[in-house]
């Protein structure tokens, strides 16, 4: 993941107020992508 993409996803997760800033900075790229997917990505099943 690029640094720009990581920063954007970090800002989104901080805005959601589920994680502290320190916790997010300790996460790996894969963890940030997972939580961003979990909270922000729409699924086909969400629309049913």
C-alpha positions as CSV (number, residue, x, y, z in Angstrom):
1,X,0.0,0.0,0.0
2,X,1.3,3.4,-0.8
3,X,1.9,6.0,1.9
4,X,-0.8,8.2,0.5
5,X,-3.4,5.4,0.5
6,X,-2.4,4.4,4.1
7,X,-2.8,8.0,5.3
8,X,-6.3,8.3,3.7
9,X,-7.4,5.1,5.3
10,X,-5.9,6.1,8.6
11,X,-7.8,9.4,8.5
12,X,-11.0,7.5,7.8
13,X,-10.5,5.1,10.7
14,X,-9.7,7.9,13.1
15,X,-12.9,9.7,12.0
16,X,-14.9,6.6,12.8
17,X,-13.5,6.8,16.4
18,X,-13.1,3.1,16.7
19,X,-9.4,3.2,17.3
20,X,-6.9,5.5,18.9
21,X,-4.2,7.2,16.8
22,X,-1.5,5.2,18.5
23,X,-3.3,1.9,17.8
24,X,-3.6,2.7,14.1
25,X,0.0,3.6,13.8
26,X,1.0,0.3,15.2
27,X,-1.1,-1.7,12.7
28,X,0.3,-3.3,9.6
29,X,-0.9,-2.4,6.1
30,X,-3.0,-5.5,6.0
31,X,-4.7,-4.7,9.3
32,X,-5.5,-1.2,8.1
33,X,-6.9,-2.5,4.8
34,X,-9.0,-5.0,6.7
35,X,-10.6,-2.6,9.1
36,X,-11.1,0.0,6.3
37,X,-12.9,-2.7,4.3
38,X,-14.9,-3.8,7.4
39,X,-16.2,-0.3,8.2
40,X,-16.3,1.5,4.8
41,X,-16.6,-0.8,1.9
42,X,-20.2,-1.6,0.7
43,X,-21.0,-5.2,0.0
44,X,-23.6,-6.5,-2.4
45,X,-25.2,-8.1,0.6
46,X,-25.6,-4.8,2.4
47,X,-28.0,-3.7,-0.4
48,X,-30.3,-6.7,0.0
